[in-house]
Amino acid sequence: MTDALDDGPFYHGTKAALQVGDLLTAGFRSNYRPEVVMNHIYFTALRDGAGLAAELAIGDGIPRVYRVEPTGPFEDDPNVTDKKFPGNPTRSFRSTEPLRILEEVDDWTRLTSEALQEWRERLAVLRAEPRGEIIN
């Protein structure tokens, strides 16, 4: 893994209720392919991108966005980097090392129920496609 060229701040979206100082680690099921246990923990430098991930996360909790700090090296997320646009416009990253929770943020843009449903439908289509594999 090489260091990504982004200084953050960084965010992680989830439905888990976490505390400052908690560590987020790899080893949990993917929100996009639940049959896959992830080898990495994912994060973004876009607050609203983390909000989207929080809204789409598996579980019944309320969507939450946390400002996080990588505790080790990280790389561009190969699941989005150079897939549709050159480079990493989503400023999405991943690491095998934990992310430390610095604070919960609440000034991210929530999706309308219609937009959230559209995203869920897109994910259902991706799950059904064999080319929708996750680079783990």
N, C-alpha and C positions, 0 to 999 in steps of 0.2 A: 504494500500500500504506500502510495506517495501522498504527501501533504497536499491538500486541495488549496487553491489560491483564493480563499475567501476568509475574511476576518470576522464575519458575522455582524451582529449578534445572530445566534442560532435558536431555532424553535423546534419543539416536538409536539404533535397533536395526538391526543389519546382520550379515552373515556375513563382512565384510571385516576383516582383521587390520590395525589402525591404530595409530599412535603418538601420544603427546601432542604437540600442535602441528599435526598434520595437518589439512588442510581438506577438508571434505565439500562437494561442489558439485552443482548441478543438472546435467542433461544425460545422465542414465542411464535405463535402461529401468525402467518401473514394475514393482514386485513383484506388482501385482494385475492389470495389463494389460500384459504384456511387449511388445506391439506399440507401446506408447506411450513415447516418450522424454520424460521429465519436464522441465518448465521451472522447477521449484522443488525445493528440498530440504526434506524433512519432518522434524518432530521433535515431541516431546510433553513435558509437564511431569510425566507419570506414568511412573515407572520400569518398572512392569510392562507398561504400554502399549508402551514401547520394546522390552521383552522379547518381547511377542507379535509385533511387527514383525520382530524379529531371527529368531524361529523360522520365520516365514513367508517370509523373504527368499529370493530366488533364489540358488542356488549351493550348493556342497558344503561350505563352511567351517562352523565351529562358530558358533552364534548368539552374538553379543556385544552388550553394551549399553555405550554411552559417554555420559558426561556431556559436554555440548557447550555452546558459547557462540555465539549468533548474532553475526555480524560486521556486520550491517546490519538494516534494518527487516524486520519479519515481520508476518504476518496470521493470523487464524483459518483453519484448513484448511476451505475451503468444501465439501469432499467429505464431511465429517461434521457440521460446524456447522449446527444447525437442521434436520438431515435427519430424525432420529428423535426427538430430544429438543430442547427449546428451549436456545439458547445453545451453549456449547462444553464439555459435561461431560467429554469425553475429553481436554480441554486439549491439543488437537492444533493444530499451527501449520505454516506453510510460509514460505519465503523464497526470493528469487532470489539472495540473497547467501550466501556460504559459511558453514558452521558450523565452529568450531574445536574440535578434540578436547581436552578438559581432563583426562580420565582414563577408564579402563575401570572399570566397576562390576560386581560379581559377586553382589550381594545382591538379585537380582530373581527373581520366581517363575517357575520353568520349568513348561511345560505337560506334562501326561501325554501319552503317545503317543495315547491315545484322544481327548483334547481337541484335540490338534494335527490329527489326522485329521478331526475334525468341522469345524475351521476351514478346512482345505483343501477339504473338500466344499462348504462355504458359498461359498468363493471361486470354485469351479468353476461353481456356479449363477449367481453374480453375473457372471462372465465371459460366460456364455451369454445373459444378458438384455440387450436393447438399452438399457434404462434404467440399466444398470450403468456408464455412461460416467464417466470421470474428468474433473473440472473441472481443466484443465491451464493 
